[in-house]
Amino acid sequence: MRNPDDVRVLVPVAVLEGQVIPDQLTRLLSETTVVLLAYHEIPEQTAPEQAREQFEPKVRDELDELVSAFEAAGATVETRLVFTHDADQTTERIATEADCDAVLLSNPAPTIDRVIVPIKEDINLETITKVAAAVGRREDIDLTLFHAAEDDDAVAEGERLLDEVAHELALLGVCSKHISRVVVVAQNQLQALIEAADDHDVVVMGEEKPTLRGRLFGETSDRVAEQTVAPVLVVRRPLDSEVDDADEDADSG
């Protein structure tokens, strides 16, 4: 049975495309269980078995180096090796199968000193707080709890939410002096977050439910990662239904 205090983070890596995980991110995830998803996206006409035969030795070498780096930092590491026709679908499937709390959207991270945690509403706070604590217990990390209120009347509720999260973080071992709270009033909450994130190195944010706007313009977490150019840890929402795992790929641990 899984330890309830264990934080599991899926780290997808396109290993044959030169993607690397910065050392700073490796250290940031040192208190988590890292599920390394080494994947290579292949053309529709290529069978996964054919790609595995051609590329697996090289991918294994790259994967072994990543495992060594995370283990040296102190993380527990699991691996998945996948040749797939659809990287996004495979990432979601593996995140579900491996029971991951969060998925890393990796970006360059020259330094990691400040982490911002947007709290939108009282949904999935327990998991968001647990993930934030796993990266915020380091003495060199400052956590900013952020809330964008729709109007002045909603500020008090935002402050209550952040106080609740700060209290839970302290119980989970995060030093209170490293936790700050910011509540702003903004009609465009996404833009307010992006502006606040400019002064931070990593964003820890909850996954939102799929929407038509998200399909047209990109999910909020993807847009934050793109516009801030910062790594984003996306805390997965509770699943409403089982994910269809009938995608055409082959994997091994």
C-alpha positions as CSV (number, residue, x, y, z in Angstrom):
1,M,0.0,0.0,0.0
2,R,1.2,3.5,-0.9
3,N,2.6,5.7,1.9
4,P,0.2,8.7,2.1
5,D,3.1,11.0,2.7
6,D,4.8,9.9,-0.5
7,V,4.8,12.5,-3.3
8,R,5.0,11.0,-6.7
9,V,6.1,13.2,-9.6
10,L,6.0,12.2,-13.3
11,V,9.0,13.6,-15.2
12,P,8.5,13.1,-19.0
13,V,11.7,13.4,-21.0
14,A,12.1,13.3,-24.8
15,V,15.4,11.5,-24.5
16,L,16.3,11.4,-28.2
17,E,15.6,15.1,-28.7
18,G,18.3,16.4,-26.5
19,Q,15.9,17.3,-23.6
20,V,17.7,17.5,-20.3
21,I,16.5,18.1,-16.7
22,P,18.4,21.0,-15.0
23,D,20.4,20.0,-11.9
24,Q,18.4,22.6,-9.9
25,L,15.2,20.7,-10.7
26,T,16.8,17.4,-9.8
27,R,17.6,18.8,-6.4
28,L,14.2,20.4,-6.0
29,L,12.5,16.9,-6.4
30,S,15.0,15.2,-4.1
31,E,12.3,14.5,-1.4
32,T,9.8,12.9,-3.9
33,T,9.4,9.7,-5.8
34,V,10.3,10.5,-9.4
35,V,8.7,8.5,-12.1
36,L,11.0,9.1,-15.1
37,L,9.1,8.7,-18.4
38,A,11.6,8.4,-21.1
39,Y,9.7,8.6,-24.4
40,H,10.2,8.9,-28.1
41,E,7.4,10.0,-30.4
42,I,7.3,7.9,-33.6
43,P,5.4,8.3,-36.9
44,E,2.0,6.7,-37.2
45,Q,3.4,4.2,-39.8
46,T,6.1,3.0,-37.4
47,A,5.3,0.2,-35.0
48,P,6.4,0.7,-31.4
49,E,8.2,-2.7,-31.5
50,Q,10.2,-1.6,-34.5
51,A,11.2,1.6,-32.8
52,R,12.2,-0.2,-29.6
53,E,14.5,-2.5,-31.5
54,Q,16.1,0.4,-33.2
55,F,16.4,3.0,-30.4
56,E,16.2,1.2,-27.1
57,P,19.9,0.8,-26.4
58,K,20.5,4.5,-26.8
59,V,17.5,5.5,-24.8
60,R,18.5,3.1,-22.0
61,D,21.9,4.8,-21.7
62,E,20.2,8.3,-21.5
63,L,17.7,7.0,-19.0
64,D,20.4,5.5,-16.8
65,E,22.2,8.8,-16.6
66,L,19.0,10.6,-15.5
67,V,18.3,7.9,-12.9
68,S,21.8,8.3,-11.4
69,A,21.4,12.1,-11.2
70,F,18.1,11.9,-9.3
71,E,19.3,9.1,-7.0
72,A,22.4,11.1,-6.2
73,A,20.1,14.0,-5.2
74,G,18.2,11.7,-2.8
75,A,15.1,10.9,-4.8
76,T,13.5,7.5,-5.1
77,V,13.3,6.7,-8.9
78,E,11.0,4.6,-11.0
79,T,11.3,4.4,-14.8
80,R,9.1,3.9,-17.8
81,L,10.4,3.6,-21.4
82,V,7.9,4.3,-24.1
83,F,7.8,4.6,-27.9
84,T,4.5,6.2,-28.7
85,H,2.4,7.8,-31.5
86,D,0.9,10.4,-29.0
87,A,3.2,11.8,-26.3
88,D,0.4,13.7,-24.5
89,Q,-1.9,10.7,-24.3
90,T,1.0,8.5,-23.1
91,T,2.0,11.0,-20.4
92,E,-1.6,11.0,-19.0
93,R,-1.8,7.3,-19.1
94,I,1.5,6.7,-17.3
95,A,0.6,9.4,-14.8
96,T,-2.6,7.5,-14.0
97,E,-1.0,4.1,-13.9
98,A,1.9,5.2,-11.7
99,D,-0.5,7.1,-9.4
100,C,1.4,10.3,-9.7
101,D,0.4,13.4,-7.8
102,A,2.0,15.9,-10.2
103,V,3.6,16.1,-13.7
104,L,6.6,18.3,-14.4
105,L,6.5,20.7,-17.4
106,S,10.2,21.2,-17.6
107,N,11.8,24.5,-18.6
108,P,15.3,25.9,-18.0
109,A,15.9,26.8,-14.4
110,P,19.3,28.6,-13.8
111,T,18.4,29.1,-10.1
112,I,15.6,27.9,-7.9
113,D,15.1,30.0,-4.9
114,R,11.5,31.1,-5.0
115,V,8.4,28.9,-5.7
116,I,5.0,30.3,-6.3
117,V,1.9,28.3,-5.5
118,P,-1.4,29.7,-6.9
119,I,-4.4,28.7,-4.9
120,K,-7.5,29.3,-6.9
121,E,-10.3,27.8,-4.8
122,D,-10.9,25.1,-2.1
123,I,-10.4,22.2,-4.5
124,N,-7.7,19.5,-4.2
125,L,-5.9,21.6,-1.6
126,E,-4.6,18.6,0.2
127,T,-2.6,17.3,-2.7
128,I,-1.4,20.7,-3.8
129,T,-0.2,21.4,-0.3
130,K,1.5,18.0,-0.1
131,V,3.4,18.7,-3.3
132,A,4.3,22.2,-2.3
133,A,5.6,20.9,1.0
134,A,7.8,18.3,-0.7
135,V,9.6,21.0,-2.6
136,G,9.4,23.7,0.0
137,R,11.0,22.0,3.0
138,R,14.5,22.8,1.6
139,E,16.1,25.6,3.6
140,D,17.0,27.5,0.4
141,I,13.5,27.7,-0.9
142,D,10.9,30.5,-0.3
143,L,7.3,29.6,-1.0
144,T,4.8,32.3,-2.1
145,L,1.1,31.4,-1.8
146,F,-0.8,33.4,-4.4
147,H,-4.5,34.1,-4.9
148,A,-6.2,36.3,-7.4
149,A,-9.6,37.5,-6.1
150,E,-12.3,38.6,-8.6
151,D,-13.2,41.7,-6.5
152,D,-12.6,43.4,-3.2
153,D,-15.4,41.4,-1.6
154,A,-13.6,38.2,-2.3
155,V,-10.2,39.2,-0.7
156,A,-11.1,38.0,2.7
157,E,-12.0,34.5,1.4
158,G,-8.7,34.4,-0.5
159,E,-6.8,35.3,2.6
160,R,-8.6,32.5,4.5
161,L,-7.6,30.0,1.8
162,L,-3.9,31.0,2.0
163,D,-3.9,31.0,5.8
164,E,-5.3,27.4,5.7
165,V,-2.6,26.3,3.2
166,A,0.2,28.0,5.2
167,H,-0.9,26.3,8.4
168,E,-0.9,22.9,6.7
169,L,2.5,23.6,5.1
170,A,3.9,24.3,8.5
171,L,2.5,21.1,9.9
172,L,4.2,19.3,7.0
173,G,7.6,20.7,7.9
174,V,7.9,23.9,5.9
175,C,9.5,26.7,7.9
176,S,6.9,29.4,8.5
177,K,9.4,32.2,7.9
178,H,9.9,30.9,4.3
179,I,6.1,31.2,3.5
180,S,4.6,34.4,2.3
181,R,1.0,35.2,1.1
182,V,-0.1,37.4,-1.7
183,V,-3.7,38.2,-2.5
184,V,-4.5,40.5,-5.5
185,V,-7.7,41.7,-7.1
186,A,-7.7,40.9,-10.8
187,Q,-10.4,40.3,-13.5
188,N,-7.8,38.3,-15.6
189,Q,-6.6,35.8,-13.0
190,L,-4.3,34.0,-15.5
191,Q,-2.5,37.2,-16.4
192,A,-2.2,38.1,-12.7
193,L,-0.5,34.8,-12.0
194,I,1.8,35.1,-15.0
195,E,2.9,38.6,-13.8
196,A,3.4,37.3,-10.2
197,A,5.3,34.2,-11.5
198,D,7.9,36.5,-13.3
199,D,9.6,37.0,-9.9
200,H,9.7,33.2,-9.2
201,D,11.6,30.3,-10.5
202,V,9.0,27.5,-10.3
203,V,5.2,27.3,-10.3
204,V,3.3,24.6,-8.4
205,M,-0.3,24.7,-9.6
206,G,-3.4,22.6,-9.7
207,E,-4.7,21.0,-12.9
208,E,-7.9,22.4,-14.1
209,K,-10.8,20.5,-15.7
210,P,-10.8,20.3,-19.5
211,T,-12.7,23.2,-21.1
212,L,-13.4,24.2,-24.7
213,R,-11.2,27.3,-24.1
214,G,-8.4,25.0,-23.0
215,R,-8.7,22.9,-26.1
216,L,-8.6,26.0,-28.3
217,F,-5.9,28.0,-26.6
218,G,-4.0,25.5,-24.5
219,E,-4.4,24.3,-20.9
220,T,-3.7,26.9,-18.2
221,S,-0.6,25.1,-17.0
222,D,0.8,24.9,-20.5
223,R,0.2,28.6,-21.0
224,V,1.9,29.5,-17.7
225,A,4.9,27.4,-18.6
226,E,5.1,29.0,-22.1
227,Q,4.7,32.6,-20.9
228,T,6.8,32.5,-17.8
229,V,9.4,30.2,-19.3
230,A,9.6,28.6,-15.8
231,P,9.2,24.9,-14.8
232,V,5.7,24.1,-13.7
233,L,4.6,21.3,-11.4
234,V,1.1,20.5,-12.4
235,V,-0.8,18.8,-9.5
236,R,-3.2,16.4,-11.0
237,R,-6.9,16.7,-10.2
238,P,-8.9,13.7,-8.9
239,L,-9.9,11.6,-11.8
240,D,-13.6,11.7,-12.7
241,S,-13.3,8.6,-14.8
242,E,-10.8,6.0,-15.9
243,V,-8.4,7.1,-18.5
244,D,-8.6,5.1,-21.8
245,D,-5.2,3.3,-21.9
246,A,-5.7,1.9,-25.4
247,D,-3.1,4.1,-27.0
248,E,-0.6,2.5,-29.4
249,D,2.6,2.3,-27.5
250,A,4.8,-0.2,-25.8
251,D,6.5,0.4,-22.5
252,S,8.6,-1.3,-19.8
253,G,9.7,-0.5,-16.3
